[in-house]
Structures are given as structure tokens and as C-alpha cells.
Amino acid sequence: MISFNCKPLSANPLVEPLVFDWDPVAGTVSGISAELIRQAAAEGGTRVHPMPAFHEFGAEPLKSRTDMAAIVGLLHHLPAGLGNAYPVVDDEPETVEVLDADGQVIETVNVVF
């Protein structure tokens, strides 16, 4: 069991610290913030930094260091035990293909956020 007390990245008073215990082998969380962690894990994925990147969770997010780092790191400072597990975002620009009525590519556009 690993104990965490993660401070918010923001000074927003509505974002409270995450305080929880995690057993990565059993895939369980307990403590004050456990329900928030379970709810986030049930979403199937989360936004990650740099925004608007997205990380899709694996089959068992509560057993994955990477998925747990993504959940915690969205709004909170990552503890040492999860810092190096945060998902790496491909910084290549996304492209969109514009198709005509026949399904032929008529234009390729780099998406800018």
C-alpha cells in the first residue's frame, strides 16, 4: 500500500488535495479521496498536459502507474512515486483530412489549438 497526499497545481480553493492510499497490485484505493480516484478511473481516460492532449486508460487503470499518474497529474502535483510514469504526449501536430463527396482527400490541414 502506497500513501499519497498530492497538493493541487492550482490556487483554486475548490481543488482540494488528493489524499489516498493505493495498492497497485490489487488495484484498490482507500482514504479521503478514494472515491474521486475511482470515478476518474471509470471515465476510460483523462486530459493530460499539455492540454488538450488525452490519455486513454488501459483495461485496469487502478493497477497502472501511468494511468494513476494521469489521473493525479491533471490537477495535482505528482508525488515522486508517480512522477516518471506520467504519460508522454506526442507533440506532433494532428492533421485532419478534408474529403469531397466521393471520399477523396482534397485537403490536409494541421490542427492548431
Backbone as CSV, one residue per row, in Angstrom:
resi,resn,N_x,N_y,N_z,CA_x,CA_y,CA_z,C_x,C_y,C_z
1,MET,0.846,-1.167,0.000,0.000,0.000,0.000,0.898,1.239,0.000
2,ILE,0.594,2.184,-0.896,1.359,3.422,-1.003,0.442,4.572,-0.613
3,SER,0.905,5.454,0.247,0.107,6.600,0.691,0.505,7.853,-0.066
4,PHE,-0.499,8.639,-0.476,-0.271,9.871,-1.218,-1.006,11.033,-0.579
5,ASN,-0.389,12.197,-0.625,-1.017,13.456,-0.242,-0.554,14.462,-1.291
6,CYS,-1.371,14.649,-2.346,-0.985,15.434,-3.513,-1.617,16.816,-3.485
7,LYS,-0.779,17.830,-3.477,-1.268,19.208,-3.439,-1.753,19.639,-4.821
8,PRO,-2.770,20.509,-4.857,-3.291,20.994,-6.142,-2.249,21.804,-6.912
9,LEU,-2.335,21.752,-8.239,-1.499,22.594,-9.092,-1.999,24.034,-9.071
10,SER,-3.276,24.199,-8.803,-3.942,25.496,-8.859,-4.158,26.057,-7.457
11,ALA,-4.290,27.367,-7.394,-4.643,28.012,-6.131,-6.156,28.069,-5.942
12,ASN,-6.901,27.498,-6.881,-8.351,27.473,-6.798,-8.753,26.713,-5.528
13,PRO,-9.507,27.360,-4.626,-9.872,26.691,-3.373,-10.831,25.516,-3.567
14,LEU,-11.435,25.395,-4.733,-12.337,24.276,-4.987,-11.577,22.982,-5.299
15,VAL,-10.291,23.103,-5.643,-9.472,21.923,-5.918,-8.739,21.566,-4.632
16,GLU,-9.215,20.517,-3.981,-8.635,20.090,-2.710,-7.499,19.095,-2.952
17,PRO,-6.622,18.927,-1.981,-5.560,17.921,-2.110,-6.160,16.526,-2.300
18,LEU,-5.424,15.667,-2.983,-5.815,14.260,-3.095,-5.076,13.501,-1.999
19,VAL,-5.827,12.885,-1.115,-5.253,12.111,-0.015,-5.832,10.708,-0.107
20,PHE,-4.956,9.738,-0.423,-5.441,8.378,-0.601,-4.307,7.376,-0.468
21,ASP,-4.686,6.123,-0.265,-3.760,5.000,-0.252,-4.054,4.168,-1.482
22,TRP,-3.002,3.648,-2.111,-3.161,2.892,-3.347,-2.402,1.583,-3.255
23,ASP,-3.076,0.509,-3.615,-2.440,-0.805,-3.732,-2.444,-1.152,-5.213
24,PRO,-1.322,-0.933,-5.923,-1.289,-1.162,-7.361,-1.409,-2.638,-7.752
25,VAL,-1.080,-3.549,-6.863,-1.198,-4.976,-7.167,-2.669,-5.392,-7.152
26,ALA,-3.388,-4.961,-6.126,-4.810,-5.300,-6.017,-5.684,-4.368,-6.850
27,GLY,-5.155,-3.178,-7.189,-5.940,-2.203,-7.936,-7.008,-1.549,-7.083
28,THR,-6.644,-1.252,-5.831,-7.610,-0.631,-4.918,-7.078,0.694,-4.393
29,VAL,-8.007,1.569,-4.056,-7.670,2.833,-3.415,-8.571,2.987,-2.193
30,SER,-8.060,3.667,-1.181,-8.839,3.945,0.025,-8.424,5.313,0.533
31,GLY,-9.208,5.845,1.441,-8.890,7.138,2.017,-9.860,8.216,1.579
32,ILE,-9.573,9.435,2.010,-10.463,10.583,1.804,-10.799,10.802,0.335
33,SER,-9.840,10.682,-0.555,-10.047,10.987,-1.980,-10.266,9.748,-2.840
34,ALA,-10.441,8.596,-2.223,-10.536,7.349,-2.974,-11.688,7.359,-3.976
35,GLU,-12.838,7.888,-3.588,-13.989,7.882,-4.497,-13.711,8.748,-5.726
36,LEU,-13.022,9.877,-5.564,-12.656,10.716,-6.712,-11.738,9.961,-7.669
37,ILE,-10.796,9.222,-7.116,-9.870,8.435,-7.943,-10.633,7.347,-8.690
38,ARG,-11.522,6.640,-7.993,-12.306,5.582,-8.642,-13.187,6.144,-9.753
39,GLN,-13.813,7.291,-9.506,-14.659,7.913,-10.531,-13.838,8.303,-11.753
40,ALA,-12.672,8.886,-11.526,-11.808,9.276,-12.645,-11.366,8.045,-13.435
41,ALA,-11.028,6.967,-12.736,-10.584,5.741,-13.406,-11.708,5.130,-14.245
42,ALA,-12.941,5.312,-13.825,-14.091,4.748,-14.540,-14.410,5.510,-15.825
43,GLU,-13.810,6.681,-16.010,-14.079,7.508,-17.189,-13.449,6.961,-18.469
44,GLY,-12.487,6.075,-18.350,-11.859,5.499,-19.541,-10.657,6.260,-20.058
45,GLY,-10.428,7.460,-19.536,-9.291,8.280,-19.946,-9.412,9.657,-19.335
46,THR,-8.379,10.470,-19.530,-8.391,11.813,-18.970,-7.534,12.745,-19.813
47,ARG,-7.820,14.024,-19.700,-6.946,15.019,-20.325,-5.606,14.974,-19.613
48,VAL,-4.546,15.282,-20.346,-3.213,15.357,-19.758,-2.515,16.606,-20.285
49,HIS,-1.464,16.971,-19.616,-0.680,18.144,-20.015,0.336,17.737,-21.065
50,PRO,0.609,18.542,-22.067,-0.023,19.824,-22.334,-1.411,19.629,-22.950
51,MET,-2.327,20.459,-22.497,-3.697,20.405,-22.996,-3.692,20.758,-24.471
52,PRO,-4.540,20.245,-25.263,-5.721,19.433,-24.978,-5.459,17.943,-25.176
53,ALA,-4.254,17.473,-24.873,-3.929,16.058,-25.057,-4.831,15.179,-24.196
54,PHE,-4.960,13.930,-24.608,-5.825,12.979,-23.912,-5.081,11.666,-23.749
55,HIS,-5.237,11.043,-22.598,-4.639,9.739,-22.321,-5.763,8.736,-22.101
56,GLU,-5.795,7.693,-22.913,-6.788,6.633,-22.761,-6.249,5.589,-21.801
57,PHE,-7.061,5.206,-20.811,-6.637,4.227,-19.820,-6.603,2.825,-20.403
58,GLY,-5.790,1.992,-19.792,-5.763,0.578,-20.132,-6.948,-0.133,-19.489
59,ALA,-6.950,-1.451,-19.563,-8.062,-2.258,-19.055,-8.231,-2.143,-17.541
60,GLU,-7.131,-1.932,-16.812,-7.197,-1.840,-15.352,-6.436,-0.593,-14.872
61,PRO,-7.061,0.576,-14.978,-6.350,1.815,-14.652,-5.879,1.909,-13.198
62,LEU,-6.560,1.231,-12.286,-6.135,1.300,-10.885,-4.962,0.377,-10.575
63,LYS,-4.482,-0.356,-11.583,-3.281,-1.172,-11.427,-2.115,-0.598,-12.234
64,SER,-2.356,0.477,-12.952,-1.353,1.053,-13.846,-0.746,2.323,-13.260
65,ARG,0.578,2.360,-13.166,1.257,3.579,-12.688,1.024,4.735,-13.651
66,THR,1.033,4.452,-14.960,0.833,5.509,-15.950,-0.575,6.085,-15.856
67,ASP,-1.571,5.219,-15.764,-2.950,5.700,-15.659,-3.161,6.469,-14.359
68,MET,-2.603,5.970,-13.255,-2.742,6.669,-11.978,-2.036,8.020,-12.039
69,ALA,-0.880,8.093,-12.664,-0.170,9.367,-12.805,-1.000,10.350,-13.626
70,ALA,-1.673,9.862,-14.665,-2.519,10.738,-15.482,-3.694,11.264,-14.664
71,ILE,-4.305,10.408,-13.870,-5.440,10.822,-13.033,-4.997,11.885,-12.032
72,VAL,-3.928,11.623,-11.318,-3.457,12.545,-10.287,-2.898,13.826,-10.910
73,GLY,-2.119,13.689,-11.971,-1.392,14.820,-12.542,-2.223,15.826,-13.301
74,LEU,-3.497,15.532,-13.542,-4.337,16.502,-14.237,-4.476,17.782,-13.418
75,LEU,-4.751,17.654,-12.129,-4.988,18.828,-11.285,-4.067,18.922,-10.071
76,HIS,-3.162,17.935,-9.905,-2.349,17.891,-8.693,-0.874,17.634,-9.006
77,HIS,-0.022,18.054,-8.072,1.409,17.768,-8.174,1.599,16.260,-8.037
78,LEU,2.434,15.718,-8.892,2.709,14.284,-8.829,3.734,13.979,-7.754
79,PRO,3.469,12.971,-6.940,4.471,12.562,-5.957,5.618,11.835,-6.652
80,ALA,6.727,11.705,-5.976,7.913,11.071,-6.548,7.613,9.680,-7.101
81,GLY,6.728,8.943,-6.462,6.415,7.591,-6.897,5.674,7.505,-8.220
82,LEU,5.130,8.630,-8.684,4.382,8.627,-9.941,4.947,9.583,-10.992
83,GLY,5.848,10.444,-10.595,6.358,11.478,-11.500,6.907,10.970,-12.814
84,ASN,7.666,9.896,-12.779,8.266,9.395,-14.020,7.322,8.489,-14.810
85,ALA,6.103,8.288,-14.313,5.126,7.446,-15.014,4.094,8.268,-15.787
86,TYR,4.183,9.596,-15.708,3.194,10.443,-16.372,3.250,10.205,-17.889
87,PRO,2.087,10.100,-18.530,2.071,9.820,-19.976,2.817,10.873,-20.786
88,VAL,3.581,10.409,-21.745,4.305,11.301,-22.647,3.402,11.602,-23.834
89,VAL,3.265,12.883,-24.131,2.393,13.316,-25.219,3.207,13.498,-26.482
90,ASP,2.721,12.919,-27.558,3.343,13.111,-28.859,3.093,14.550,-29.271
91,ASP,4.158,15.322,-29.434,3.968,16.740,-29.744,3.883,17.035,-31.235
92,GLU,3.687,15.996,-32.044,3.459,16.211,-33.469,2.067,16.792,-33.658
93,PRO,1.918,17.761,-34.539,0.586,18.320,-34.747,-0.358,17.301,-35.371
94,GLU,-1.595,17.359,-34.939,-2.626,16.498,-35.508,-3.004,17.028,-36.886
95,THR,-3.343,16.137,-37.783,-3.788,16.565,-39.103,-5.201,16.057,-39.348
96,VAL,-5.926,16.826,-40.117,-7.285,16.476,-40.494,-7.344,16.431,-42.007
97,GLU,-7.953,15.369,-42.524,-8.126,15.269,-43.970,-9.538,15.717,-44.325
98,VAL,-9.643,16.636,-45.274,-10.935,17.099,-45.764,-11.270,16.269,-46.999
99,LEU,-12.452,15.630,-46.973,-12.859,14.754,-48.060,-13.958,15.403,-48.895
100,ASP,-13.986,15.045,-50.174,-15.092,15.503,-51.015,-16.236,14.490,-50.905
101,ALA,-17.306,14.705,-51.653,-18.483,13.848,-51.586,-18.189,12.407,-51.973
102,ASP,-17.124,12.182,-52.727,-16.752,10.831,-53.148,-15.761,10.168,-52.187
103,GLY,-15.410,10.857,-51.112,-14.477,10.304,-50.144,-13.020,10.494,-50.500
104,GLN,-12.737,11.321,-51.474,-11.361,11.593,-51.879,-10.796,12.748,-51.043
105,VAL,-9.543,12.613,-50.646,-8.892,13.678,-49.871,-8.638,14.864,-50.791
106,ILE,-9.199,16.017,-50.400,-8.971,17.231,-51.204,-8.071,18.218,-50.478
107,GLU,-7.889,18.022,-49.182,-7.048,18.937,-48.417,-6.622,18.273,-47.116
108,THR,-5.390,18.536,-46.687,-4.898,18.086,-45.392,-4.534,19.331,-44.597
109,VAL,-5.072,19.429,-43.386,-4.894,20.614,-42.567,-4.294,20.223,-41.233
110,ASN,-3.268,20.979,-40.781,-2.731,20.788,-39.428,-3.649,21.485,-38.433
111,VAL,-4.045,20.762,-37.403,-4.934,21.310,-36.400,-4.107,22.171,-35.454
112,VAL,-4.563,23.381,-35.207,-3.899,24.294,-34.286,-4.842,24.567,-33.132
113,PHE,-4.351,24.360,-31.910,-5.184,24.605,-30.723,-4.773,25.882,-30.072
